[in-house]
Amino acid sequence: MGRDIIEELGSLALATRLKNLSERLAKDVSQVYKESSLAFEPRWFTLVYALKEGEELSVTALSTMLKQTHPAVNQVANVLVSNGILQESKDDADQRKRLLKLTDKGHALVAKMTDLWGQIKKANDQLVSESGGDLLKNLDKVESALDEKSMYERVRSLQ
């Protein structure tokens, strides 16, 4: 067996391991969507889910809710608008604000996906349980610690 650089690097490769894990999970979920004949991408999930109740929300509000950058939310929103899943409008009080909500097509898609999302959640819960620790609670702790002091600040404080 060849050398496992990621294992050798240990915590130095934390971001790489998390990214690899994310990509692996997204790839498998994407395959589930395709086999279910659903034209949906895993990276769309949180944005669509945030809008599933019919609310019209600004990109700024969504970015805060999803803990994603404004450009990241805009990028996904653009794809969803072009696919007819979201519609956009401008805020009457502030024309610079982009407001988003699900279209009828988007609501129909959510209705088709709800049961599948329940299955994905069960599979995720099983996976987390098999890990032997409370992965989600530990991720919460890591995220909170980074909210208190960024990785940049942590590295700079060691110099």
Residue pairs with C-beta under 8 A, 6 or more apart in sequence:
5 13
6 13
6 16
6 17
6 20
9 16
25 42
26 42
26 43
29 42
29 120
30 41
30 42
32 116
32 120
33 39
33 40
33 41
33 42
33 116
36 116
38 109
38 112
38 113
38 116
39 83
40 48
40 109
40 113
41 79
43 76
44 76
44 79
44 80
44 85
45 117
46 66
46 68
47 62
47 66
47 73
47 76
47 77
47 80
47 86
47 100
48 80
48 85
48 86
48 102
48 106
48 109
48 110
49 117
50 57
50 62
50 65
50 66
51 57
51 62
51 86
51 100
51 101
51 102
51 106
52 102
52 107
52 110
54 101
54 102
54 107
55 101
56 89
56 99
56 100
56 101
57 65
57 99
57 100
57 101
58 91
58 97
58 98
58 99
58 100
59 70
59 73
59 74
59 77
59 97
59 98
59 100
60 70
60 97
62 68
62 73
62 77
62 100
63 69
63 70
63 72
63 73
66 73
67 143
74 98
77 86
77 88
77 98
77 100
80 86
80 100
80 106
81 87
81 88
81 100
84 103
84 105
84 106
85 102
85 103
85 105
85 106
85 109
86 100
86 101
86 102
86 103
86 106
87 100
87 101
87 102
87 103
88 98
88 99
88 100
89 98
89 99
89 101
90 96
90 97
90 98
90 99
91 97
91 98
91 99
102 110
128 134
128 135
128 136
149 157
